[in-house]
Amino acid sequence: MTISLYDAIIPSQLQIIAAVRKLVDKAKAHCEEKDAPAEDLIGARLIEDMLPFSYQIKSCREHSLGAIEAVREGLATPSLVAPPNDWVGLYEKLDEAKTGLEAVSEAEMESFVGKDVEFRFKDTVMPFTGENYLLSFAQPNFYFHATTAYALLRERGLQIGKGNFLGTPRMKRT
């Protein structure tokens, strides 16, 4: 069986982006129900020296659509823009990722195979091919941040489970 680069990345990222958006819905509803400030969840961290929930959401965008943009340019650098500090900003990041990913074609993804991409941050320079950047760097980072966003909400007492993380799987059509 042959699988395309598009099939290995885009459908699953769209699935998880949709699931993370629903996690933001649940976080917002939780704050409203508990009459708690949004910052209680938007700024939530598992430990003091980690980045907050808002950063995890921002990073889902950066390691999905942002990774596609990096391959297009041949250069990947981390976004140093502060993460959103409100629900509207979190939704905007996720909606931007969804819209951008939906616009990517299979042909464009295949054009990334063998393309030079360089990751640069401070003194670190990592050379990749487009497919290796997407599959071995961006995609693991994408799932790490989506999982961390889920874990932050679970740790804060939201009644969510694995199904909330997985979203809607792509099942066989009969």
Backbone bond lengths (Angstrom), bond angles and torsions (degrees), N, CA, C in turn:
res aa  C-N    CA-C-N  psi(-1)  N-CA   C-N-CA  omega(-1)  CA-C   N-CA-C  phi
1 M - - - 1.453 - - 1.528 109.07 -
2 T 1.282 115.11 133.16 1.460 121.04 176.96 1.517 108.25 -103.49
3 I 1.317 115.17 137.29 1.465 120.05 176.80 1.525 107.66 -124.02
4 S 1.285 115.79 136.92 1.462 120.09 -178.89 1.525 110.41 -82.45
5 L 1.312 115.64 161.19 1.461 120.93 175.57 1.530 109.65 -60.48
6 Y 1.310 116.02 -39.22 1.465 120.96 177.12 1.534 109.99 -57.00
7 D 1.334 116.23 -52.44 1.469 120.70 -177.81 1.528 112.68 -64.48
8 A 1.313 116.82 -28.27 1.466 120.91 -179.87 1.526 112.10 -75.57
9 I 1.325 117.21 -16.84 1.466 119.59 -173.35 1.523 114.16 -125.11
10 I 1.308 117.54 -60.24 1.469 121.41 -166.22 1.534 114.10 -61.37
11 P 1.329 120.99 -51.87 1.470 118.92 -177.59 1.535 113.34 -60.24
12 S 1.314 117.45 -40.71 1.471 119.77 -179.95 1.522 111.54 -69.03
13 Q 1.313 117.12 -38.40 1.457 118.29 177.37 1.524 111.29 -65.89
14 L 1.314 117.57 -38.75 1.467 119.80 175.95 1.531 110.73 -63.01
15 Q 1.314 116.77 -39.53 1.468 121.04 177.86 1.530 111.15 -60.64
16 I 1.324 116.53 -46.38 1.466 120.26 -177.14 1.531 111.02 -74.29
17 I 1.315 118.23 -36.60 1.477 120.41 176.10 1.528 109.15 -58.64
18 A 1.329 117.75 -44.29 1.471 121.11 178.52 1.523 110.57 -62.77
19 A 1.331 117.28 -40.85 1.468 120.79 179.33 1.524 110.93 -66.47
20 V 1.322 117.21 -41.32 1.472 120.69 179.40 1.520 109.80 -65.64
21 R 1.317 117.14 -36.61 1.478 119.85 176.91 1.528 110.04 -60.76
22 K 1.325 116.89 -41.03 1.468 120.30 177.17 1.524 111.21 -67.93
23 L 1.330 117.73 -30.48 1.470 120.05 174.07 1.533 110.23 -64.77
24 V 1.330 116.32 -39.43 1.468 119.55 176.51 1.530 109.52 -64.24
25 D 1.337 117.57 -40.18 1.469 120.77 175.08 1.529 110.39 -55.49
26 K 1.331 116.30 -46.45 1.465 121.27 -178.17 1.527 111.04 -66.97
27 A 1.315 117.10 -37.68 1.468 120.85 178.73 1.533 110.04 -65.03
28 K 1.319 115.99 -44.95 1.469 120.82 179.19 1.522 110.25 -62.16
29 A 1.330 116.81 -46.91 1.476 121.26 179.43 1.526 110.74 -61.72
30 H 1.309 116.72 -39.66 1.470 121.51 178.92 1.533 110.31 -59.77
31 C 1.315 116.45 -46.84 1.470 120.13 179.36 1.525 110.78 -62.89
32 E 1.315 116.64 -41.38 1.466 120.42 179.66 1.530 111.33 -65.86
33 E 1.333 116.85 -43.36 1.467 120.96 -179.89 1.532 112.36 -65.41
34 K 1.326 116.04 -36.19 1.469 121.13 -177.36 1.523 111.88 -91.64
35 D 1.331 116.00 0.30 1.458 121.57 -175.33 1.535 110.45 51.72
36 A 1.330 114.32 43.23 1.474 121.58 -179.34 1.524 109.18 -103.91
37 P 1.311 117.23 148.44 1.465 119.30 177.11 1.531 111.01 -63.32
38 A 1.308 116.57 143.01 1.461 121.44 178.55 1.527 110.94 -54.33
39 E 1.317 116.72 -36.04 1.467 121.43 -178.51 1.527 112.21 -57.48
40 D 1.343 117.09 -25.55 1.471 119.53 178.67 1.519 111.49 -57.29
41 L 1.328 117.35 -35.68 1.461 119.79 178.49 1.525 112.31 -103.44
42 I 1.305 118.31 -38.64 1.469 120.28 -179.73 1.529 110.30 -61.34
43 G 1.311 116.74 -34.99 1.463 120.78 179.77 1.520 114.13 -98.23
44 A 1.334 117.52 8.89 1.467 121.35 -175.94 1.526 112.06 -63.80
45 R 1.333 114.08 141.05 1.467 122.25 177.45 1.525 107.75 -135.10
46 L 1.314 116.91 150.09 1.462 120.06 175.06 1.525 110.79 -76.84
47 I 1.308 115.74 -30.41 1.461 122.57 179.61 1.528 106.93 -150.72
48 E 1.298 116.61 152.08 1.463 122.39 -170.83 1.529 114.85 -52.34
49 D 1.324 117.87 -37.91 1.465 119.29 -173.60 1.532 114.24 -90.58
50 M 1.328 117.54 11.03 1.463 119.11 177.02 1.527 110.48 -99.66
51 L 1.295 115.87 163.94 1.456 120.35 178.41 1.529 109.96 -80.84
52 P 1.349 117.05 151.66 1.469 121.60 -171.30 1.528 114.48 -77.91
53 F 1.323 114.14 172.68 1.460 123.73 176.52 1.523 111.12 -47.44
54 S 1.325 117.15 -45.65 1.466 120.53 -178.66 1.530 111.93 -58.65
55 Y 1.331 116.15 -37.09 1.466 120.37 178.22 1.527 110.47 -68.14
56 Q 1.323 117.04 -37.04 1.465 120.71 179.34 1.529 109.64 -62.49
57 I 1.324 116.45 -41.62 1.471 120.91 178.76 1.529 109.96 -66.11
58 K 1.313 116.66 -47.15 1.470 121.17 177.36 1.528 109.90 -55.85
59 S 1.318 116.71 -41.50 1.463 121.03 -177.05 1.522 112.56 -70.13
60 C 1.321 117.45 -26.78 1.468 119.04 173.45 1.529 109.48 -62.02
61 R 1.303 116.91 -40.04 1.466 121.02 176.50 1.529 110.37 -67.78
62 E 1.321 116.55 -44.88 1.467 120.83 -175.31 1.526 112.56 -66.22
63 H 1.326 117.78 -34.60 1.467 120.05 -176.99 1.524 112.82 -94.73
64 S 1.330 117.20 4.86 1.466 121.31 172.72 1.530 107.35 -112.34
65 L 1.316 116.87 -87.39 1.465 120.08 179.22 1.528 111.47 -61.70
66 G 1.307 117.39 -40.04 1.467 120.16 178.84 1.523 112.51 -59.38
67 A 1.326 116.33 -35.45 1.466 120.46 178.32 1.526 110.69 -68.66
68 I 1.314 116.47 -39.55 1.471 120.45 176.62 1.530 109.05 -61.76
69 E 1.328 116.32 -45.51 1.468 120.64 178.65 1.524 111.01 -60.60
70 A 1.323 117.10 -38.42 1.467 121.16 179.67 1.522 111.11 -65.11
71 V 1.319 116.89 -42.27 1.467 119.38 179.33 1.525 109.72 -65.93
72 R 1.313 116.52 -39.28 1.470 119.17 177.04 1.525 110.68 -56.47
73 E 1.328 115.87 -41.61 1.467 121.20 -177.38 1.523 113.22 -84.55
74 G 1.341 116.56 -20.23 1.460 120.25 -176.30 1.524 112.95 82.41
75 L 1.329 116.41 7.30 1.462 121.14 -178.03 1.521 110.28 -142.54
76 A 1.312 115.31 128.42 1.464 121.50 177.05 1.527 108.65 -116.58
77 T 1.317 115.17 126.12 1.461 121.19 173.95 1.528 107.65 -137.68
78 P 1.323 117.09 139.77 1.467 118.73 -179.22 1.523 111.80 -62.53
79 S 1.310 115.23 141.00 1.460 120.52 175.33 1.523 108.76 -74.76
80 L 1.308 116.55 126.58 1.461 121.41 179.05 1.528 111.93 -100.10
81 V 1.333 116.09 8.19 1.460 121.35 176.45 1.530 108.27 -68.13
82 A 1.317 116.40 137.22 1.466 120.49 179.42 1.527 110.06 -60.50
83 P 1.323 116.63 146.28 1.471 118.93 177.52 1.522 110.27 -70.19
84 P 1.327 116.69 160.71 1.468 119.85 177.79 1.528 110.67 -59.31
85 N 1.331 115.74 152.10 1.467 119.26 179.43 1.527 112.57 -117.58
86 D 1.350 115.87 16.69 1.464 119.70 176.67 1.525 109.31 -148.45
87 W 1.333 115.51 169.43 1.461 120.82 -177.33 1.517 110.95 -61.89
88 V 1.315 117.58 -41.86 1.464 121.62 -178.64 1.521 110.31 -57.61
89 G 1.313 117.14 -45.40 1.458 121.16 179.68 1.519 112.90 -64.20
90 L 1.338 116.67 -37.95 1.470 120.02 177.83 1.526 110.03 -64.59
91 Y 1.334 116.07 -46.04 1.470 119.69 178.10 1.527 111.17 -61.12
92 E 1.316 117.56 -39.94 1.462 120.88 179.61 1.518 111.39 -59.79
93 K 1.328 117.57 -43.57 1.474 121.02 178.62 1.524 110.95 -59.74
94 L 1.326 116.02 -47.02 1.463 120.08 -177.78 1.521 111.97 -69.35
95 D 1.330 117.11 -39.57 1.466 120.45 178.76 1.530 111.07 -67.14
96 E 1.324 116.22 -37.63 1.465 120.82 176.70 1.533 109.80 -62.52
97 A 1.323 116.89 -43.69 1.465 120.53 178.42 1.521 110.53 -61.80
98 K 1.319 116.87 -46.87 1.472 121.13 -178.78 1.528 110.70 -59.92
99 T 1.314 117.03 -51.29 1.463 121.43 -178.53 1.525 111.23 -60.86
100 G 1.319 116.09 -43.95 1.467 120.17 179.87 1.515 112.79 -65.70
101 L 1.332 116.81 -42.20 1.469 120.23 179.37 1.528 111.08 -66.54
102 E 1.321 116.95 -38.32 1.470 120.35 178.59 1.531 111.94 -63.79
103 A 1.316 117.34 -24.51 1.467 121.42 -179.01 1.526 113.08 -84.86
104 V 1.327 117.69 -10.88 1.466 121.08 -179.46 1.532 108.93 -76.00
105 S 1.303 116.35 131.64 1.467 120.25 179.54 1.526 111.43 -96.70
106 E 1.309 114.60 160.10 1.470 119.58 176.12 1.524 109.92 -61.71
107 A 1.316 117.13 -39.68 1.470 120.81 -179.51 1.520 111.13 -62.63
108 E 1.327 116.43 -42.58 1.467 118.60 178.82 1.529 110.26 -63.22
109 M 1.325 117.23 -44.40 1.470 120.02 179.37 1.526 110.79 -59.18
110 E 1.309 117.36 -42.15 1.468 120.03 179.85 1.525 111.19 -65.81
111 S 1.338 117.35 -27.84 1.467 120.05 178.24 1.527 111.73 -70.09
112 F 1.328 117.01 -14.16 1.466 121.14 178.98 1.522 112.76 -78.75
113 V 1.335 117.24 -19.05 1.461 121.01 -177.06 1.532 109.49 -63.78
114 G 1.327 115.60 122.77 1.459 121.89 179.95 1.518 115.02 83.41
115 K 1.322 117.90 -6.82 1.464 121.44 -179.55 1.526 109.77 -71.73
116 D 1.317 117.02 137.83 1.464 120.99 177.51 1.521 110.87 -72.67
117 V 1.332 114.86 131.92 1.464 122.52 175.52 1.517 106.65 -136.27
118 E 1.300 115.62 133.50 1.458 120.10 179.50 1.526 109.62 -118.20
119 F 1.317 116.04 128.81 1.463 121.43 173.49 1.517 106.55 -94.75
120 R 1.351 115.36 129.31 1.466 120.36 178.96 1.518 109.72 -132.65
121 F 1.327 114.74 132.19 1.464 120.98 172.18 1.519 107.86 -154.41
122 K 1.320 115.26 118.69 1.466 122.24 -175.42 1.519 108.74 52.40
123 D 1.328 119.01 -120.56 1.464 122.01 -178.65 1.525 113.52 -89.52
124 T 1.314 117.16 -0.64 1.458 121.41 -177.78 1.523 110.77 -89.14
125 V 1.308 115.24 127.83 1.459 122.19 174.61 1.525 106.31 -131.16
126 M 1.333 115.75 123.96 1.460 121.01 -178.76 1.528 108.78 -126.80
127 P 1.334 118.08 113.98 1.471 119.96 178.39 1.532 111.06 -84.20
128 F 1.316 116.66 137.71 1.461 123.28 -179.90 1.519 109.58 -137.14
129 T 1.320 115.21 165.48 1.459 120.93 159.74 1.527 104.55 -91.80
130 G 1.297 117.02 162.13 1.465 120.41 -179.30 1.514 112.38 -55.35
131 E 1.336 116.76 -47.19 1.461 119.75 -178.11 1.529 112.17 -67.00
132 N 1.332 117.07 -36.80 1.469 119.02 179.21 1.524 111.51 -71.97
133 Y 1.314 117.69 -35.76 1.463 120.03 175.33 1.529 110.15 -61.97
134 L 1.329 116.10 -48.23 1.459 120.13 -177.43 1.525 112.35 -66.65
135 L 1.329 117.38 -43.99 1.462 120.87 -173.60 1.524 114.25 -84.14
136 S 1.340 117.88 -32.54 1.473 118.53 -173.94 1.519 114.18 -106.76
137 F 1.316 117.54 -9.77 1.464 120.15 -179.57 1.522 111.28 -123.07
138 A 1.325 116.78 -60.11 1.471 119.80 -175.27 1.525 112.08 -67.57
139 Q 1.326 117.14 -46.91 1.463 119.24 -176.12 1.534 112.40 -63.96
140 P 1.328 120.20 -46.55 1.473 118.28 175.73 1.531 112.58 -59.87
141 N 1.331 117.23 -38.34 1.462 120.18 176.65 1.525 111.21 -63.83
142 F 1.321 117.25 -41.74 1.464 121.99 178.06 1.528 110.65 -56.04
143 Y 1.328 116.37 -50.25 1.462 120.13 -179.29 1.527 112.24 -68.07
144 F 1.310 117.41 -35.09 1.467 120.94 176.54 1.528 110.45 -58.73
145 H 1.323 117.18 -48.08 1.466 120.31 -176.79 1.529 112.05 -72.21
146 A 1.326 117.67 -36.15 1.468 119.96 175.64 1.527 110.11 -64.21
147 T 1.323 116.86 -43.05 1.464 121.64 178.84 1.524 110.95 -64.62
148 T 1.316 116.90 -41.30 1.465 120.81 -179.95 1.524 110.40 -65.37
149 A 1.337 117.61 -39.92 1.468 120.11 176.66 1.522 109.79 -59.90
150 Y 1.331 117.20 -45.44 1.470 121.81 177.25 1.534 110.09 -59.08
151 A 1.324 117.17 -48.50 1.465 121.59 -176.49 1.529 111.80 -62.69
152 L 1.320 116.84 -37.17 1.471 120.11 178.33 1.527 110.92 -61.90
153 L 1.318 115.94 -43.13 1.469 119.01 -179.94 1.520 111.36 -69.86
154 R 1.302 116.87 -39.31 1.471 120.86 178.93 1.521 110.37 -63.36
155 E 1.327 115.76 -42.25 1.469 121.02 -179.92 1.525 110.90 -64.56
156 R 1.320 116.77 -29.89 1.470 121.67 179.61 1.519 113.08 -84.58
157 G 1.322 117.10 6.17 1.450 120.40 172.71 1.514 117.03 96.74
158 L 1.328 118.59 5.04 1.459 118.94 177.41 1.520 109.24 -68.48
159 Q 1.299 115.70 140.51 1.465 121.77 179.77 1.525 108.87 -84.37
160 I 1.309 115.27 82.52 1.460 122.25 179.25 1.524 108.10 -130.64
161 G 1.315 114.98 158.58 1.458 120.75 179.56 1.516 110.76 -139.91
162 K 1.321 115.15 -171.99 1.461 120.97 -176.31 1.528 111.93 -55.48
163 G 1.322 117.26 -38.27 1.462 120.48 179.27 1.520 112.52 -58.96
164 N 1.332 116.56 -33.42 1.468 120.00 177.36 1.526 111.39 -68.01
165 F 1.323 116.70 -31.57 1.465 120.16 177.09 1.531 110.52 -74.94
166 L 1.330 116.11 -44.01 1.467 120.38 -175.06 1.520 113.49 -70.24
167 G 1.320 117.09 -31.88 1.459 118.93 -176.17 1.516 110.38 71.22
168 T 1.322 115.82 -144.25 1.461 121.51 -177.06 1.526 110.22 -100.86
169 P 1.328 117.35 108.61 1.475 120.03 178.63 1.528 111.31 -67.56
170 R 1.296 115.52 157.77 1.471 121.63 176.84 1.532 107.50 -89.07
171 M 1.308 115.71 101.70 1.464 120.39 -176.88 1.520 111.37 -96.53
172 K 1.312 114.66 161.29 1.450 121.65 177.73 1.523 109.65 -60.62
173 R 1.302 114.82 134.12 1.467 120.47 177.52 1.513 108.50 -90.10
174 T 1.322 115.34 132.45 1.472 118.41 179.63 1.503 111.21 -111.19
